[in-house]
Amino acid sequence: MENKYLYYIMPKAKRDLHDIGEYIMEELQHPKAAKDFFIKFSEKIDVLLQFPFSGQLIDNKHIADTDLRKIVVGNYIVFYKPDEQAKTIIIVRIIHGSRNIDKALKTMKTK
């Protein structure tokens, strides 16, 4: 099936992915878990490329961007926004679910 959308990972989200992989592999000493996370992440992105508006909209006073959405990948929340005009999913941040999400949203840049 051909993808409706492409995706772009913002620099901060790229750093998040790097840090997640490094933490799981180095700190937890669990390369298989790191690999499994990246497989799940890739599978979820593939679904978003077909159904870009399937993630839950973010309803938070700290976010002015009303297009921001989220999906869950394991213990992590992936924040993204679909750009319908450009047919692109923009991955904004990837944050562990145990973190203070309000605090992270206050400083999140979606552009």
N, C-alpha and C positions, 0 to 999 in steps of 0.2 A: 504494500500500500504506500503510495507516495505521500510524503509529509506535506501538510498544509503550510507549515511555518518552518522557519529556521530558528536557531537560538544563538544568543550572545551572552557570554558570562562577563559581567562587569569586573574590573580589577579587584575590588574588595571581595567579591564572591570567589574569584580565582584564589585569592589568598586564603579565604575560608576553607576551600577544598584542599589546598596544600596543607594547611594546619591540621585539618581533620585526619588526612592520611598519615601525616607525620606523628600525630598524637597516638593514633591506633597502632601504628607499626612500632614506634620507638618507645613511647611511654607504657602502652599496654602490652607490647611485645606480642602482637597478634596480627601477623600479615594476612591470614585468611579473612579475618573480620574486616580488615581494610579493603581487601579485594571485594568481599561481599557488599560492603557499603557502596563502592564505586559501581558495581553491577546494578544494584538497586537504584542508585542515583540515575544511571544511564537509562534504565527501563522507565523510570518515572518521567524523565525528560522526553523519551520517545512518545509516551502517552500524551504529554502536553503539546507536542508538535502536531498531534492529530486533533486534540481537544484543548485548545489554549485557554479556554475560559472555565475549565473544569475545577480549578483550584478555588478554595474558599476566599472570598473577598475579605480584606483586612478592614475591620471597623475599629479604628483606634484614634483617639484625639490627637496623637502625636504625628499622624501621617495625613498630610494634605492630599496626597496622591490617591484618588479614589479608585484607581485601576490596579493597585497593588493587591496581589493574591498570595496564597501560600499553599504548599503541599507538604506532607510529612514523608520523610525518607528515614526509616529507622528511628533513631533518637533525635533527628535533626529536622528543623523547619527550613524549608527552602522558600524564600520570598522572591517573587517574580512578578513581572507585568507583561501582559501581551500587548504588542503594538500592532493593531489590526492593519493600519495603513502600510507598514513595512513588512507585515507578515513575519514578525519576529517575536520570540519569547526572550525577554531580557531577565536574566538571573541576577538579582540584586544582592542578596546575602544568603548565607547558609549558617544557621545558628543552632546550637544544641538546645533542645527543649527545656533543659533545666536552668538555663540562663534567665536573667531578668529581661523578658521580652520587651516590656515597656521601655526600659532603659536603652535597649538596642534600637528600638523603633525611633526614639527621640533623636538619635544621631544618624539614622539611616538616610542616605542620599539615593534617590531613585532615578536620578538623571545623570 
